[in-house]
Amino acid sequence: MEYGEFIPDHLNHVPIIPINPENVKILSTPREFYRELMKKIESAQHRITLTSLYIGDSGLEEDMINLIDKKVNVTENPVKCLILIDKNRGRRKPHSERNFQLTRIIHILTKYNRNPENFSVYFHNNGRIKNYHKYLLCKRVVELIGVMHMKVYIIDDSVIISGANLGATYFKNRQDRYYVFENEKILADLYNNVVCLFKKISFKLNKINRLEPCSREGILTDFISTCRDCKAKIKKSNRDFNTHVIPTFNIPDQLIHDDNDILDQILTNTNDYQMFFSTGYFNPTPSITYHLITRRHNSTLLIPSQEANGFYGARGLSKYAPIIYDSLLHAFLKQIPSNFYPKMSVYQYYRKNWTFHAKGLWLYKSNIQSDICITSIGSSNYGYRSNQRDIESQVYLFTKDKSLMQNIDKERLLLFNFAQNKIIRNNSSLINTTKCFTIISKYLKTLL
């Protein structure tokens, strides 16, 4: 199968899904993302499945839930809605360190949950989190242990894959990435079926604001079966396009590490490709560090400036996160061999009053005008958390379609248009801001 070389032998259950390139729409701004969500929810015919770290509690999110409620409670042909969010982050009030009360939006969800047959809300508790953690640690520290981090939005047979959560800043001035796969039923069914598996290992919200316990049984066997069923559908469909996607998942507590292994395989097999890489939180694992500093072709990295970091201006200890990430960057720069440094460019994203949350890879064979382009889109930040702690999902898109390749590169250019402050290894301002945090960052590295 085409692109099968990018899937390790032990992951023969992972599907490679042919996609009509004309069905791929790339959004550029948070406002476009919100409008697309609302438009699709408004026109939904049979299902709405939303998977996010959390749902915010501003008027924008409330409008979205109101719209879902109308679709779910119509007399004829009601839409079925399933919402899956993280149990800890999803119930924490904004800026709250210890408050375990439900947010206002969850109260609204409960009020609208009049028809449990059609409207269900589940909270997933990362399997690494034990009951005693909740009594010994404040809520934000509990979240460091692990969260449900996927961001997948399914409406009927269309899927929006993103790194953006369902919160007001992600609809206004928090830059992310957003790929819409229109009328791609096989991809939509796969994601919907995987999300439904989480119902077995998640807490269901009932009408009185209580969470009903889950069985905590494993889903590994069912997950593999779901992926193999998807492969059977692909074979039966006989679709033939010049664009394919490989959907991947990391569910560490269920021993599912497909994304880690496929990412490693892709980076190994594209060592001579030109690479662009971005993340909102730069903390690469040893494997990704190795691939970044041993590439045969040029690499360009885009990371947030301190002002564009999502934790900039935060309360409590979180306000030090941007400095710690700068310290981690400095440690990475020191690992780059001097003879390789000319091949790598590192830039900081800065846009006044905006934060940067976009993550992904863009790989071009020999040059940007190559005959193939690969990009990844999803929730992973390519760091220790994504690798070892959090539940993540991405799609790796491979295309030879010239029009889609141009759109992918246009998206990349729009992001890199705000690249400023090229970082060099001896950047004194960077070193000065991170000296006192060097030891701290070493201890926190696996939590970030």
N, C-alpha and C positions, 0 to 999 in steps of 0.2 A: 504494500500500500504506500502511496506517495506520502512522504514525510515520516514514514515509519521509523527511520533511523534516529528520529528525535525522541523516541519512546524506548526506555530500557526494556530488556527482555522480560524482567520480572513484573512489568506493568502491562501485560498483554490484554488486560481488561479495559484499558483507557481508549476511548473512541477518538477517531479522527473524523470530524464531521464536515462534509462538503457544504459550502455556503455560497449562495448566489451573491456575487460582489455588489450587485445593484441593491441588495437588501441591507447593506451595511451603511448606516448613517452615523457620522461622527459629529458630536456636539462640541462646542468650544467654550461655553460660559456657564456659570452656575444658573443664571436666569433661563437659559435655553434648557438646561436640565430640568428645572422645576416646571417650565411650560410643557415640556415633553411628557413628564410624568402625569400632569393634570389632564393633558389632552388624551393620553392613552387610557387613564382611569375613566374619564368621561365617556369614552367610546367602548369600554370593555363589554364583552358579550357573555363570557362564561367564567373567567378566573382572573383574580388579582392576587399575586403572591409577592410579598415584599420582605426582603431579608436585609437587615441593617444592624449596625452596632446599637443604635438607639433611635428614637423618634423625639425630636425637640418639642418645645411647648410654646412656640410663638403662634401668631395668627395664621402664618402660612401653612404650618403643619395641621392646625385645626381645620383649615379650609380643605385640606387634602382628606382628612378623616371624615369630614362632613360629606364630601363627594362620594367617598367609598360607601358610607352609610346609605346614601340614596340608591347606589347601585345594588347593594346587598338586600335592601328591604322593599324593592319594587314587587308588585303583586305577581306579575308575569315574568318568567325567565330571570330570576334573581341571579346575580353574579356571586360566586363563592370567593371569599377572601381569606387568605392565610397570612398572618404577620408573624415573623420570627425575629426577635431581638435578644440582645444579651441580658441575662438576668440581673447582673450587678450594675453595669453602666446604664442599662435601659430603665432602671428605677431610681437612679440618683438624680436629685434636683441639680440644676446648674450651680456650679461653684460649691457644691456641698461635699464636705469631706466625710462626714459620719452619718448623714441623714439617709435612712433607708426607706423613707416614705415614697409612695408612688408620685410621679410627676403629674402635673395637671393633664397632660395629654393621655396618660394611662387611665385616669378617671373618665375621660371622654370615651376612650376605647371601651371601658366597662359599660358605660351608659348605652353605647351603641351596640353592645354585644347582646342584643335582644334575641338574635336568631343564631344560636350556636352551630346550627347545621351549616350556615352559610358564612359566618364570621367567627374566626377563631384566632386567638392571640397566644403565642407561646414564647416563653422566656428560657433561653438555654443557659445553663450553668456549666462553665468549663469544667471538665472532669478533674482537672488538677486542683480545683478549689474544694476544700473540705469544710465541714461545718465549723470546726474550731477556728478556722481562719477568720470567719465573720465576727467572732467574739473577741479575738485577739488583735485584729488589724482594722484600721479605718478603711472605708470603702474604696478609696482610690488605690490604696496599697493592695487590697484584695484583687483589684483589677489588674495589677501588675503580674499576678500569677497566670492569668490567661483570660481571654474574652472570645466571644463569638464575633468575628471581625468581617464576615462576608458582607458584600453589598451587591445584591442581585435583585432586579426588579422585573417580574414577569407579569405581563398583561396579555391575556389570551395566548397567541402563538408568537408574541414578540418578547424580546429580552433586552433590558438595559444592563450592561455590565459596567461597573464604575468602582471608584475608590471613595465615592462620596456617600456620606450618611444622610439620613432624612432629618436635617436640622437647618435652621434659618441661615446660618453662615454659609452652609453648602449651597444655598439657593441664592446667595447674594454676592459675597466677596471672598470666598475660599476656593481657590482654583484647584480643580481636579480634572479627571478625564472621564469621558462618557461615550460608550459605543452602543448604538442601538442596532440590534439584529431584528429586522422586520420580517414577520411571517416566516420564521425559521422554526417550524414545529418540533423537529427532532431535538434541537438545542433547547428550546423552551421546555419540552417534556422532560428532558434529562434533568435540568435544573429544578423543575417543579418536583420531580420524584425524589431527588436528593434532599430538598428542603423538607418534604413530607416525612422522610426517614427521621428527621430531628424531632418529630412529634413524640417518638418513642423515648427520647432521652432529654426531653424538655418539660418545663412546668407550664400547665395551661392556666390562663387567667379566667376565673369564673365571674359570675355576675355580682359578687359581693367583694370584689377586690382581693380575693384570695388566690393563691397559686396552688393548683392541685398537683400533688406529687407525681413523679414519673417513675417508670420501671427501672431506668438506668441500664437496661439490657444493651448488649453491644449491637452495633449496626454494620460492622465490617463485612460480614457475609452478604447482607442485604445490599450494601453499597456496591460490592463487586458485581452482584447479580444485576443491579440497576444499570451499571455501565455496560455489561455484556448485552443486556436487552437493547440498549441504545445502539450498540454495534450491529446487532441483528437487524434493527430498523434501517440502518444506513445501507446495509447490504441489499435489503429488499427494495429500497427506494431507487436504486440504480442512478442516483444523482451524479452528475459529472460537471464540476466547475473548476476554475483555476484558483479558487480560494478555499481554504480549509481552516478550521479552528480545532485546537486541542483544549478542551476544558479540563482544568485540574483543581484538586482540592488538597488541603492540609487539614486533617482532623487528628491532632496528635494523641489525644486520649483514647481514640479509637484505632490507633496504629495505622492511620492513613497519612502517608507522606508523599503522595504522588507529585505534588507541585515541586517540592524540593528536588526530587530525583530527575524530573523532566527538565527543570530549569538548569540543573547541572549538565544534563546531556545536551541541551541546546547550546549552552555556552561553550561546551567542549567542541561541538561539531561546527561552530561558527567562529572559531578562533581567528580566522583570517577575514572576517566581516568587519566593516566599519560599525561602531556601536555608539549609540547615544543612550544615556541612562539617567533617570530622574527618580527622586524619592523625597518625601516630605520629612523623613527621619533617617539620616544616613548613619547606619551602624552595621556595616556588612559583616557577614559571617566569614570564617576563614576560607570557605569554598569560593564565595563570591569575590573576596579580596584577591585570591589566587587568580581567578579568571580576569579580573580587572587589570592586574599588574603584569600579566604574562601574554597579553594579546599581541598578535602580529600586526594588527591594524590600529588605526587611531581610535581613541575612546574619548567621549565628551560627557562629563557628569554635570548635572544640574541639581542643586540642593538649595534649601531656603536660606536666606540671610537670617540673622537673629530676629530682625523685625518681622520677617515673613514666617517664622516658626509658629506653629499653632499654639505653643505654650507661652509665647511672648506676652508679657503683661499679666500672666496668670497670678492667682493668689497662692499663698503658702509656698511649700517647697517646689511646686511645679514651675515657679518663675525662673528657677535655675536651669531648667531643661535645655533652653537654647544654648547656654554656655557649655553644658555637658556635651551636647551634640557637636559643638565646635571642637571640644577636646577630643572627641572620638575621630573627627575629621583629621585633626592634627596627627593623631596616632597612625591613621591610615596613610597620610602623606609621607610619614617617615619610613614606611615599609616599601615605598616605590623605589626600585633601583634607579640610580642616577642616569644610566644609559636609556632607561625606558621613559623617563619623565617627559621628554619632548613629545611622546606619542599621546600623552594624556592631558586633557584640559578640564579643569574643575571651575565651575562658575556658581555664583549665588544668585538666586531669584530675588528680585526686589521690585515691588510695585506698591506705591503708597496706599496705605489702608487696606491692603490685601494680605491674606496668608496663602501659603503654598502647600498643597496636599497631593499634588499630581505625582504618580509613580508609574514607571514602566520602562520597557526596553524598546529600542528601535534598532534593528539590525539590517544592514544593507550589504549585499555581496559585492565587494570591491569598491562600489561607490553608490551615491544616492540615485544615480540613473541606472541602477542595476536591473537585472531581470527578475529579481525576487526581493520581497520585503517581508520582514518578520517583526511583529510587535506583540507585546504582552499588555493586557489590560485587566485590572482587578483590584483586589483589596491589599495585596501583599506590599509591604515596604522594603522587602529584601533584607531584613535584618534578623537579629536573633529571635525576636518575638515571633515574627512571621514563620521562621524556620522551626521553632521548638515549642511555642506556647499557644499561639492564637489559632483559631479556626479561620482558614483563608480559602479564597477561590480566585482563580484567574482563567482567562482564555489566552492561548497563544495563537495568533492569527498569522497565517502564511498566505501570501497572495502574489500572483503574477499579473493581476489585472492592473493595467496602467492607470486607469482613472482612480481606482481605490488607492493605489500606491501614492498618487499625487495628493489625495485627500489626507492620507496618513502623514505624509511629509508636511503638508500644510498645517496640520494639528501640531506637529513637533515644532515647526518654526514659530507658531504663535506662542508656545510656551517658552522657547528659548529666546524669543524676542525681548524678554524681561531678564535675561542673563546679564548680570553685572559683576564687578569685583572678582575678576579672575584670581583664583587662589594659587599662590606659589608656595613652595615648601618653606621658604624662609620668611613668610609673611609675619612681620613682627606684631601687628595688631592682633592677629589670630592667636599667636603664641602667648601674648600678654593676657588675653582674656581667659586662657584655659589652663595656665600653669597650676593654679591652686585647685583645679578640679581634675587633674590627671589621675590621682589615686582614686578619687570618688568614681570617676567614669569607668575605671577598670573593674570595680566591684559591681557597678550597676549595669555593665555591658550586656549581660544576658537577660536583663529585665526590660531593655529598651528596644 
